[in-house]
């Protein structure tokens, strides 16, 4: 019987590359956002707040990243799940700090969640697109 197992953990250098790629995509889109990359435990590794990003975007971006790790699911997928389940709709939004709209993505490497990325400050679709640029920068897998 095994007592421990190895887990994949996102490195600080990979998190920095992700944040830089996300910020570069935001610049291309002409939006100002906050990007937060967290480790598999939901602890921040990198935080980037662009000039002009909304103040509250910092809190929302961190919650998006943590939500994507806590329930390894892109945050934009929650809406359909909540709509289909009255029990989830009634109870899940009461979970502290859970974000159920786009902009948070789990960082998967070789099928394992190694961290999460959260983006806030633009539209929901733009936040998600910017987060995807962060995943692409390190070759992380994207959820379907």
N, C-alpha and C positions, 0 to 999 in steps of 0.2 A: 504494500500500500504506500503510495506516495504521500508525503506530508506537505510538500511545497511544489510549485510549478513555476516555470519561467514565464515571464510576461514581457511583452514589447512595451517599451516606454519611449515616448517622444523625446528627442534630445533638444536641448536649448538652442543649438545651432540650426536644427531643422525648423524649430518653431520660429526663429528669427527669419529664415528664408521664406517661410510661409507668410509671415506678416509683411515682409517687404514686397512679395509678389502681389499680395492682396492690396496693399497701398498703391502699387503701380497700376493695378487694374482700376482702382477707384479714381486715380488721376486721369486715366484714359476715358473714363465715363464722365468725368467732370463733377464728381461728388466728393464730399468730405465725410469720412466715417471714422469709427473706432474699430480696431481689430484687436481681438484678444485670442491668444492661443493658450490652451490649458493642457496639463498632463492627464493621464488616465484617471487620476484622482480628483480632477476638476480644479487643480491648483494652477494659478496663472504662471506661465513661463514668459510670455511676451505681451505687452500692451502697447499699442500704437494709436495715438489720438492725433488725427490730422488737424491742421489749422482749420478752424471754422466748423468742425464737427459739433453737433449738438451736445450739450453738457450731459444730459441723461443717457446719451448713447453709450457712454462708458459702462454704466451699470447694466444696460440692456445687452450689450455685446458680451460681457462676462457671463451673464445668465444664459445667453444663447449657447455659448461654448460649453458651459457646465451642463446644460440640458442635453446637448448632443452626446455627452459622455455618459451621463447618468442613465439615460435610456438611449442606447446607441442607435439613434434614429435621427435623420435630418429633421430639424424643427418644423420645416414646412409640411411635413407629412402628418403632423398631429391633427390638423384641422379635419381631414377626412376620417381619421380614426375616431375623433370625438363626435363627429356628426353621425357616425354609424353605431355608436354605443351610448345609450342613455346613462349607463352607470359611469362610464369614463367622463362623459360630459358634465355630470353632476359632481364627481369627486376629484378628478385629476387637476382641474384648475385650482383647487385648494392646496395643492402641493407647493410649498414655499419655493420661490425662485424658478419654477418651471416655466419655460417660454414655449408657446405652441404656435409660433408663426415663423416665417422664413428668416434665414441668416445664420443658422447654427448647423454645423456639419461635424459628424464624427470623423476622426482621422484614422482610417484603417490601413494597416500594413500587414501583408500576408494574412488577411482575413481577421486580424485581431485589432481591437480598438486600442490605439496608442495615445490618444488625446482627442482634443476637439478644437474647433475654430468657430468664433462668433464674430459677426460683423453687424454694426448698427449705425444708422445715420442717413441712409438713403431709402429708396423704396424697398419693399420686401424682396422683389425680384432682383434688384441690383445688389442688395446685401448678400443674397444667395450666390449670385454670379461672382461677386468679389471673393466670397469664401471659397468657391470652387477654384479660383485662381491660386489661392493658397495651397489647396490640396495638390494641384497640378505641379506646383513648384518643387515638391518633394516626391512626386510619383505615388502619392497616397491613392488608395482605391476610393471610388465614389459609390455611395449606396445607389441602388436602382431607383 
